[in-house]
Amino acid sequence: MSTRETTQRNVGVSAALVAGGAGIVTGNPAIFMVAAVALVYAAYQAAIGDPEPTLTVERHVEPADPLPGSEVTVTLTLTNDGDATLPDVRVLDGVPERLEVVEGSPRFGTHLEAGASGSVTYTVEARRGDHAFTDVAVVCRNLTGTVEFAEQVTVETTVSCSASVDTVPLSGQTLSQSGRVPTDAGGNGLAFYAIREHQSSDPMSRVDWNRLAKTNELATVEFKETRAATVITLVDSRHPVAGEAGAPTAVQFCAYAAQQVGSALLDMDNRVGAAVYDSCETLQPSANRAQEQRLEAFLETVVSGSVTGSAGTRSSSLLDTGARRMSSSTETADRYGIADGGDAVATLDRSIPSESQVVFCTPLLDDRAADAAKRLAAYGHAVTVVSPDMTTGDSPGSTVERIDRTARLDDLRGRVRVVDWTPAEPLAKALIRATERWA
């Protein structure tokens, strides 16, 4: 702890000398009495001393793993472990830069008796990601304010803000192997499906013994089968734009959604792969333990490639809508996936298994993305579109894009499954809301 003397250190002695000298010269007893008071002040300074404070600083956050947009309560507690009273203690907590304080204040002042504790509570709004608190700044002054002790106290605290996806609803397009995706087929499973006539090859464990006892007829109980699926998480990497400067881009949100969905599907024993629209890079589906790491590395490459490729060529916001519009001839070619002489959708269809479902993560900022989703469905893939909304700003460009995006969403509904996700809310919440709507 560093120590600093203020300019008031010798104020008592100085005042005593000046007043005493003036009293002697003028013979004024009143002025001489001022010198006596100043001497008492100086003597008090010397008597109380300046013991170095001994403090314990603790920080508690609740909850430590909040959902994005929720409030986190932070409590900072100081305990005086020394034998002397600390008359003036001032504290400033090290709030992470990206967390906004919405209630209370991270700074406070108090006095602490020996062995006593004091605390301050404030609230921050959680944002997606891991946020580490910095050092706590503590300043202690003696009663006269002549000596100041300052220290930066490290209290390791991290708020991990994420919203992991526990389950992802899939269609009945599945593999023959068992898994957790409900189907409309009868066979082995847990949920009752139907009763049919007994066949000699049926296992005895599935004989309806109650029916046999009542009617003397053999029947077999069928259960609703659950099977595994092959799923490709398709990431639209063409729009490295953000709703506001400094915020995550559409590509980052799409990659995040693909990673969350992929991890949840792997936990459900499905085969998961990934692909990029429209470069057609692919990660072949697999269900082994290492696939999640491969998926994460693949998506990191997608995000880093979009940042590198857009440096100096794309705006960081949706303000430049007019500049992003293509000429009519180019847009006509691109909306059908014809770019640089190739058909992106057809190439993707040839690159992924024919029985695979597709989770297309795209901001739907152009007609080409919507057409790609419809064409993939026409090729026989069950398609689910997960679309982060990047048009929530108030700029003219955002307003125009919002109107166009809403029209694309309305056009896709009824043809494919659509999850309209506002990144300010957890992706898991958007999936639950969409599942209820599909039901």
PyMOL commands that set and color helices and strands:
alter all, ss='L'
color gray80, all
select helices_A, chain A and resi 11-26+29-48+204-206+209-215+250-267+291-310+321-324+328-334+344-351+367-378+396-412+427-438
alter helices_A, ss='H'
color red, helices_A
select strands_A, chain A and resi 2-5+55-62+71-80+86-94+100-103+107-112+117-125+129-132+134-141+147-153+158-161+178-187+191-197+219-227+230-236+271-277+282-286+338-339+342-343+357-361+383-388+417-421
alter strands_A, ss='S'
color yellow, strands_A
deselect
rebuild
show_as cartoon
